[in-house]
Amino acid sequence: MNYIWGAMMLISIISSIITGRVDETVNAVFEGAHSSVDTLISLAGAMCFWTGIMKIAERSGISYIFSRLISPITRYLFPGSSSEARRYITMNMTANLLGMGNAATPMGMLAAEALDKENKKPDIPSANLSMLVVINTTAFQLIPTTIIALRASAGSVDVVSVIVPIWLTSLFSLAAGIAAVKIMNRSL
């Protein structure tokens, strides 16, 4: 990947020299750096807000209630998994549901470790670990906070207008991913 990025930068510099647009390239580099810092700051603010909400939900017991509500789903999707693994999976799914992908990552890693301990063939990912990866990759987001924050930082007039299409596409991709893992594990 580093070679690809390096090649793209080298081609851009050579192209700007050949076309006589070195000034425009330099200005674009500085403008890109400026806008990336602005975007990073606005995303950090949104991340802090939603991570705080998640911590409040955890301490108030709301996440435990949610865990109990979705436990039939996690038992079906992750048969034979330990209660420890399902607890981490539930927290991971809750964070993803709220659109907090970065906050979901630590719980996903703990869930993966717990599932890996239960794996009888350590060289081959288990069906439950495969399901966790698919659910994380295709996570349904009730509140797509990152997209909303990016649209707000870009000056969008209606930042939430993309929520319904995001719900539909993430729901369909999640269903397709779950079906694929179930089918593949039956065929093995």
N, C-alpha and C positions, 0 to 999 in steps of 0.2 A: 504494500500500500504506500509505503514511503517513496518508493521509486515512481509510482504513478503520480503522486503529488509533486514530487521533485520535477518530473518530466513536464507536468502541466505548467509549473511555474517557469521553468526554463523556456518552454515554447512561448509562453506569454511575454517574457522579457525579450526574446528574439523577435517576436512579431511586432512588439512595440518599437523596437529599434528599426526594423525594416520599414515599417509604415510611418515612422517619424512621429509616433504618439507617445513618447517616453513621459512627457509631462502629464498626459491624461492617465497613464498607467500608475505613475507615482501618486497622483491625486486620488485615484480609485483605491489604491492600497491604504492610504491614510483615512479615507472616508469609510472604507470597510472596517478598519480597526476601530474607528470611532463608533460606528453603528453596532459593532459586535459588543463593545463594552456597555453601551446603552441597553442592548437586549439582555446581556448577562445580568445587569443590575435589576431590570424589571422581572426577569425570571427568578432571580434569587429572592426577591420580595414575595412573589407568589409562592415559591417553594417554602419559605419560612412560615407564611400564613397557613398553608395547608398542612405542613408538618406539625405545627402547633395545634391545629384542629384535630389531627390524628392522635396526638398525645392526650388531648382533652378527652377524646372518645375512648382512648385506652384506659385512662385513669377513672373516668366516670362509669365505666362498665358497659358503655354502648357497644364497643367492639366485641365484648363478650356476648352480648345479646345477639349481635349480628352473626357472630361465630355459631351460636346455637341455631340461628335461623337457617344458615347455609350448610350446617353439618350434614344433612341428608345428601346434598349435592356433592360435598367433598368426600363423603363415604362412597358414593357411586363412582366419582371420577378417580379416586385414589384408593381402590380396594386393598385391604390388608395393611394399610399404612398405620403407623403408630399415632397415638393421640398427640404426641409432641409434634410430629411432622404435620398433622392436620391443623394444629394450632398455628404454626408458622405459615402454612399454606393459606389459612383463612385470613390472617393479618395481611399477607401479601395480596390476596385477592381484594380485600377491603381497600387497601391503599391504591391498587390499580383501578378499582371501581370509582374511587374519588379522583382519579386522574393524577395521582402522585407517584409517577413511575420511579423517581429517585428515592422516595421514601419507601417504596415497595422493595427495592433491591436488597437491603439487608435481610429482610424477612424471607425473600426468595432464596437468598444464599443459605440461610439457616435451614429452610425447608429442604433445599437440595442436599445439604449435608446430612440431615436426618433421614431422608429417603435413600441416600447413598449407603448409610450404615445398614439399612435393611436389605440392600441389594445382595442377592446370593451369587451373582456373577459380576464382580467389580469391574471387569474389562468391558462389559456391555451395559449401556444405560438401561435401567429398568423401565417397565411400562409406566410406572408412576412418575419417574423422573422425566420421561419423555412428555407425559401429560403436563407436568409443571412447566416445562420449557414452552410448550405450545400455548398454554393458557397465559403465560407471561408475555409471549410474543404477540398474541392476538387479543390481549386483554380488552374486555368491554369497559368503557369509561362512561360512567354516569355524568361526571363533571370533567370534561377534558381541559384541565387547568392550564397545561402547557400551551395548548393551541390558543386558548383564550388570552393568556398572557402575551404570546407572540403577536396575536392580532391587535391587542391593545397597544403594544409597544410600536407597532407599525402604523398606528393611527387609523385603524379600521373604525368605520362609523357604527357598524353593528357587529360587535365582537362575538355575540352568541348565535348568530344566524347559521353557523355551521354545526350546531349541536345535533340536530336531527339526522343529517347525513352521516355524522360521525357515529351516532348510535346505530344506525342501520348497517353501515359498513363493518363496524367492529363486531356487531352481533353476528352478522353472516360469516365473517372470517373466524370468529370464535367457534361457531357451530361447525364450520368446515374443518377446522383444526382438530376439534374434539372427535368428530366422526373419523377423520383420517387416522388418528392415534388408535382409536378403538378398532377400526378395521385392520390396520397393520398389525396390531397385537394379536388379533384373532387368527390372522394368516400365518403367524410365526409358530 
